Amino acid sequence: MFCKRLTIAITISLLLGWDCVSTSPVHAFSVKEEREYGQKMLAVIRSEFDLLDQPDINQYINKLGQEIVNIAGSQ
């Protein structure tokens, strides 16, 4: 399980580029770029993990995500 998580973390880092862990200036993604990266990450995650289809858990995760958006903003 640890190897799977490490592989995903490395893959996501490579997809995003190392800018996300450097001290270089912040790069704002366009909506199109963000969507493309999201689709790439989703493909990697779906290939590595089984999807969970439990309404209670899905509702909880969606609630957490909404709380993050409320605090951080949609951008």
N, C-alpha and C positions, 0 to 999 in steps of 0.2 A: 504494500500500500504506500509506503514511504517513497519507493522508487517511482510509482505512478504520479504522486504529487510533485516530486522533484522534476520529473519529465514535463509535466504540465507547466510548472513555474518557469522552467527554462524556455519552453516553447513560447509562452506568452511574452516573456522578456525579449525573445528574439523577434517576435512579431511586432512588438511595440518599439523595438530598438533599445539600446542601452541608455537613451536619454532619460528614461524614467528612473534610473538609479544614479545619475550623475549630478554634478553641481552646476551644470550648464543652465542657461536661461530657460524658463518655462516655454514649452511649445503648445499652443492651443490648436486642437484638432478642429477641422471643419466638421460639419454634421456628416458629410459624405465620408470623410476619413474615419470618423468615429464608428459609423455604421459598418464600414468595410472591416475594421479591426474587430468589431463585435462579432461579425459573421465568421471571421477566421477563428476567433477564440471559441465560439460556439461549436464549430466543426471539430476542433481539437477536444473539447470537453465531451461532446457526444460520442466521439470515437473511443474515449478512455473510460467513461462511466456509464452505468445503466441509468436510465431516466426514472425518476421517482414519481409515481402517480398516486399521491395520497392527498386528497383535498385539504385536510387539516394542516399538513406541513406546507403545502403550496400557499395556503392563505397566510400562514405565519411568515413565510419568506417574503411574500408580496407586501405584507404590512411593514416588515423591516425595511424593505426597499423604499417604500413610500415615505417612511420616517426619515430616511437618509436624504431623499429628494427634497423633503420639506425643509430640512436643515441646510443642506448644501446648495440647493437650487438646481434647476433642470440643466443648466449648462455646466 
